[in-house]
Amino acid sequence: MSAVITAIGGFVPSSILTNKKISETVDTSEEWIIKRTGIKERRIADDDTATSDLAAAAIENLFENYNVDRNEIEALLVATATPDHILAPTASIVCDKSGLTNAFGIDMNAACSGFLYALEMGANMIESGRYKKLIIVGADKMSSIVDYEDRNTCILFGDGAGAVLLEKTESEYGLMKTILKTDGSGVSSLAVPAGGSRNPTSMQSLLHRTHYLKQDGAFVFKRAVAAMSQVSQDALVKNDLEAAQIDWVVPHQANLRIINAVGESLNIDSDKVKVNIDRYGNTTSATVPLCLWDFAADFKEGQNVLITTFGAGFSWGATCLKWGVMREKNPVAIIKADKKEEGVLVEH
C-alpha cells in the first residue's frame, strides 16, 4: 500500500508587491533583486487575512476543481511557520473554515521543509493502514513576520498556500522513500528571535524589531545549496533511480541561484526544474505545493518527480514520487490560468 497525490489546490492573494515598490522604501533596485534572487514580484495578503484563510482558500480550490467528498477526509496536516496564534492550532481553525467535520487537524512547523515533512508523515499514516484520505497543506503569511525595513529579507518572501489530497493506492504510483534531515546548530542563522517562550514579545523586542525574521543570508545560501544537492542525490540512490529517470524536479523556491545550483549538481536540464519564484517569491511552507498546483498540467501518469527542500531549523530533505492518476475533475472546475489581468491572477 502506498500514498498517492490525487488532487491539488492552491491560492495566492491578488495584491502584488513588485521589486520597484520595494526599491522605493529600502536601498535596493529592481535589477539587483532579480540578479541575486530571481524574484520579480510576490503576493501579499491584506491585514485582515491570516494563514488559516490562505489554507482554507487552497483547500476550497481543491474541492472546486476535483470530485472529492470532504466528509471522507480523516485528517488535515497544516505545515506553517506563521500560525494564526501560538495557541490554538491553525489546523483547528482551517478544519472549521473548510467544513472538515470528520477530520482531526494538526500543525507542523519545519519552516520551508514543512510541506515535505507533512507529506512524509501523511504517507506513513496511510501506509499504516489506519487512514485512507488526508489533506496536506503548506501555508504561510510571511508578510506578517518580515521586516520591511530590512532589505536583506523583505525582498525574498511572499504569501500563499497549496493543498494536496493524499490517499491510499495499491498501484505502483505514489510517494517513494524519503530522506529528512535536521541540524539544530543552524537555528540562529535563520529565525524569528522574539515572540516565543525563549524571548516573549516585550517592549524591548518591539524596539529592537526582534519579532521579525532575521537571516544570515550568505551562510544559509551555502548550506542550502550543499544540503539540497546532497540529499537529492541520496534520495535518488535510495529509490534506485538515476538522474536521467527524473522527469521533473520541484525544489523549494528560496532563491533562483540555489535552484539552478541544485539542478546543475544533479546534471538535470533546467527545463525539467519547476520554477515560479519569479512570481511568488519564497512562500516558505507553500512553495512546493504551489509549484505542484501551478504546473499540475505538466505532470503525467507514471512520471518520476523529485522534491527537495531546505529551511530554518536547519531542516531539509528530498523525496521521489511516481505521479499517479488524478481524481475526476468537477464539471465546472476552476482551473488557474497563466494569464493575468490588471495585475490580478485570473481564474476561469
N, C-alpha and C positions, 0 to 999 in steps of 0.2 A: 504494500500500500504506500502511495506517495501523495504529496500535496502539490496541487497544480493551481496556477492563476487562471481563473475563468471569466473574470470581468474586471474592468478598470474604470475609475472615475477620477476627476481632477477639478481643481478650482484655483484661479488666481484672481486677485482683486483687479478692478478696472483701472484704478489710478496708477499712472506710470511716473516713476521718478527717473528722469534722464540724467546722463552724465553732465549735460550742460547745466541743469538745475543744481546739481551738487557743486559744480565748479563755481557757482555764484555765491556759495556760502562757505566753502573751505578752499584752501590753497592747493588746487589741483587743476587739471584740464581734461577735456573730453578725450583728447588723443592719448594722454598719459594713462588714463584709466583703461582704455581699450588695449593699449600696448601691454600693460602689466597684468591685466586680468581677463581680457576678452569680453568684458561686460559692457553693454551699450545702454541698458535700461533694466529697471527692476520694478516689480509690482508692490505697492504699499497699501495696506488696509487702513481704513479710517479709524479714528479714535474709538468709535463705538463697536468695532469688530474685534472679537477675541479669537484665540486659536481654536476654540470649540466651534465657532461659527465657520471658520475655514474648513475644518474637518467635516462638519456636518454638510457643508455645501458640496464637498468632494464625494461624500457618500451618496447624497441625493443625486448627483450627476451619474454615479454608477447605477443607481436604481432606475433612473430615467433612460439610460442607454440600454440596459440589459434586462432580460426577463428573470428577475430574482425576487423571491418571496422573503421580505425582511423578517417575517416571523420564524424563518428557518435558521436565522443567524444565531449561533450559540455563544459567540464571544467576539469582543471588539478589543483589539490591541492598538492603542494610540501611542505612536512614537513622537515625542515632542520634547524640546528643550525650553519651551516657553508656555508652560501650563497657564490656564486661566487664573488659578490660585495655587498657592503652596498646598492648601487643603481647601476643598475636596479635589479628588482626581478629575482631570479633564475628561477622561473616558466616561465617567458617570454622566457628565453634562451632555456629552455627544450622544450617548445612548438615549437620553431623554429627547434631545432635539431631533434625532433620526428615527425615533419610534422603534428602537431595538429593544422591545419589552421582554424578549425571551433570551437576551444575551447578557452575560456579565462583561464588565469593562475594566480595563487596567491600563495605566500609563506606563510607558517605558522611556527612559532617558539615557540614550547613548550618543547624544548630540547628533552630529552628521551621519553617524553609523546607525542611528536609532531604527530606521526602517528595516535595514538589513538584519539587525538583531531581532526585531519583532517578527520578521518573516521567518527566520530560523526557529524562533520559539513557537510560532503558529504551525509551522510544518511538523515540528516534533509533537505538538498536541494532536494533530491529525494522524500522524504515523502511529501514535499510541493506540489508536482505535477508539478513543473516548469522544472525539469530536469529528464532525463532518463538514461544517461550514463556518468559516471565520472571516471577519473583515480586518485587514491590516491597514492602518492609516499612518502616513507621515505628514505632520502638520506643524508649521511654525510661523508665528508672527514675530520675526526677527526685529522688525522696526520698533518693537516695544523694549528691546534691550540694547539697541545700537545708539551710540553717542554721535549725533550728527554734527558735533564739533570736532570729532576725531577723524581726520581724513584717511587714516590707516585702516579703519574698519567700516566707516559709513558707506564707502564705495562698493562694498562687497555683497551686502545682504539684501534680501527681499522677502516677501511674504507669500505663502501659498500652501496647498495641501493636495495630496494624492492618495487614492484608496484602491485597494485590490480585494477581490473576493478570492479566498483560498479554500479549496475543498478537496476531498479525497478522490483519488483515482487509482485504478488498478492497471492503468495503461503504462506505457514506457515514458510518458511525459511527466514533467513536474520538476520540483526542486531536487538537485543532486546534493553532493556533500559540500558542506560549508565550513570555512575556517574563520573564526572570530578571535580577535586579539585585543588586549588591554595593557597599557603601560601607564600606571598612575603617576610615575615620576614626571610626566609631561603636563600635569594638571595646571600648574601656574603659568604655562606658556599660552594658554587659551582658556579663559574663564571669566565669569562674572564674579568679582571678588566679594561683593556685599549682597545682602538680601536673604541669606540662608542662616543656618544655626551657628556657623562659624563666625560670621560677622553680620548680625542682623542690621536691617536698614535703620539708619540713625541720622541725626543732623550732620555728623561727620562724613558719613558715606555719601549723603546728598551733596555736601560741599565739595568733596573730592571726586565726585562722579564715579565712585567705585561700584555703583549698582548697574553700571553699563559694562558691556563686553570689552575685555582687554585682550590683546593678542601680540605675541612676538612673531610678527609675520614671516621674517626670514627663516627662523628656526622651524616654525610649523611647516613652511613650504618644503624645506629639505626633508623633514620627517615624512611628510605626506607622499612625496614622490617615491622615496625609498620603500615605505611601508606598503603602499598600494601596488607598486611594481612587484615586490617580492611575494606578497600574499596572493596576488593574481596568478603568478607563476606556480605557486604552491597549490592553489585551487585546481589548476589545470592538471597537475600531476596527480592530485588526489582523486580526480574524476576520470583519469586515464584519457585525457584529451590533449590534443596538440593545438597550438595557437591557430593553425590553418583550419581547424574544425570549428572555430568560433565564428558565428555569423554576425553577432552584434555584441558590442561592449557598452554597458550602461554604467558609467562611472559617476561617483559623487561630483556634483558641479560646484567646485570650490574656486577654481582658477583654471583658465584655458591652458596656461602653460603647464600646470600639473597634469591635466587631462592628456595633452599632447605627449608629455614625457612618459606617462604610463603606457600609452599606445605604442610609442617607439620602443620601449623596453620589452614589450611583448611581440614586437615585429608584426603588428596588426595594422593594416591600412587605415588611414584616418577616416575614410568614408564608411567604415564599419563601426566607428565610435560615435555614439549618440551625444549631441551637444545642444543644449538650449540655455546655457548660462548667459549668452548674449542678451536674451530677452527677459530672464527672470532673476539673474544674479544667483547668489547662494541662498537657497531656502532651507538649508540645514536638513532636518529630517524629511523634508518634502522633495528633495532633488531627484532621488531615484524614482519614486512613484510618479512624479510629474513627467519625467522622461518616458516612462512606460506609457503614460497617458498621451503625451504629445506625439509619440511615434508608434502608437498601437497598430496602425495600419501596415507598418513595415514588418512586424513580427509575424512569421508564418509558422504553421504547424510543423513541428519536428525540428525547428531551428535551435541551435545552441546559443544561449545568451549568457555572457559573463557580467556579473555585477560586482563592483568593488567600491569601497568607501573608506574615508578617513575623517576623524573628527576629534573634538575635545575629549579629554579623558586620560591619555590618548586612547581612542577606540578606533579599530579598523578591522577590515575583513573582506572576504570575497566568497562568492558562490557561483555555481553554474546551474542553469536550468534548461530543460528542453521544453520549448514553447508548446503548449497544448492547444486543445480545441476550446475556443471561447464560447460562452453561452450565447443563446439566441438573442439577437437584437430586438428591442421593442419595436412595434410598427412605426411609431413616431419617435425615433431615437434622436436625442440631442447630441450631435457629434461636433466636436471642436473643429473649427476651420482654421486654416493657416493665415487667412487674410485678416486685416484689421480695418476698422472704420472709425475715423475720428479718434484714434488712439485707444479705442476700446476693443477688447477681444470679441470677435463676432462668433456667435454660436447659431447653428441652424439645424 
